[in-house]
Amino acid sequence: MIYLKPMGGLCNRMRSIDSLLSICKRSQIDLTVLWVKDFSLNCSFNDLFETPTFKEFNLRILDCPEGYPEQFLDSSASVNLSKDGIVTVENKTIRKIKHLLKGNFLNAEQRRILKKIKGLAKECIITNDFLTDIYILEDITVKEMDANFIPKAEAIYRPMLTHENTIYISSCYRIYPLENAYTAFTPILNIRNKIEAVTASFQDVIGLHIRRSDHQTSKAISTTERFAEIVETELTNNPKSRFFISTDDKITKKELIDRHGDKVLSNMVSSYDRNNDEAIIDAGVDLFCLSRTKKIYGSHHSTFSQTASDLGGIEEITVR
């Protein structure tokens, strides 16, 4: 059995899960996904996708409270670093009280899995922090960084893959090469309907994924000005071109729409706050709409740009 806690935003989680689906299919080892709603993605898997089934292994996707399982494991204390750089130490009693106040009660299944993970040898645990240490950020594309990273990750998890072992992995990374263009991820019906409504008129449509908010390298390298230049060049080459824009910044979207009018298409976004489940659903719609464009101009080091490209089997050009 493998327990996977996918971490990060929507596409980081999709990449992490997709990796394990391939691994478990080949190894015929069951997989339980521990899906935690948190500040990075406050939305359940089942509010986004249908749960796939496989003949080679059993897949379960289990909703878990914020901080699960690490913050629920018995330990004398934990050290936390706030956004302001203030270090605080919490003992397990304080943490338990905080979870109770939040209503983070564990059910019988969550307690059973917690006990399993607690009893694992360290040789059967791969943490996201450990993977981060070997994932080297370079001035190359996400696909190229994956190509460098995946063999290192495989050398770590491959010896663990026996039916006798129970393994726990927390990861925001792709640890296995892309095989099936995310075919296991089928949006639920209402999201599919939104995707169809947006893409019904797609013809000569080019995708623009402009990442802003907290992604500093995207903002610094894939600038709005550079995207604007690309739009102008594409229109010069083909005046019939149109553009589907996906961004987490409403000002950027407004600037391009004001400048180019109906040449720029977009999904109606209700929120840009990752802590809002509707914002995550809107992001899912954007992702699949981008995948149906001719090609994507994406943001530097953005897994969202790369995942949309992989979904559609189309070219992704990192803007710089």
RAFEN-V138708 format. One record per run of one state. SS is the DSSP state (@ for helix, = for strand, . for the rest). FROM is the first residue (numbers start at 1). LEN is the number of residues. If there is no record, write none. Layout:
ss={SS:SS}
from={FROM:FROM}
len={LEN:LEN}
This chain:
ss={.:=:.:@:.:=:.:=:.:=:.:@:.:=:.:=:.:@:.:=:.:=:@:.:@:.:@:=:.:@:.:@:.:=:.:=:.:@:.:=:.:@:.:@:.:=:.:@:=:.:@:.:=:.:@:.:=:.}
from={1:2:7:10:28:31:37:38:39:41:42:45:48:49:50:59:65:70:73:77:82:87:92:103:108:119:122:125:127:128:135:142:161:167:172:187:188:189:200:205:211:216:222:224:238:242:248:250:264:266:277:291:295:299:303:313:315:319}
len={1:5:3:18:3:6:1:1:2:1:3:3:1:1:9:6:5:3:4:5:5:5:11:5:11:3:3:2:1:7:7:19:6:5:15:1:1:11:5:6:5:6:2:14:4:6:2:14:2:11:14:4:4:4:10:2:4:2}
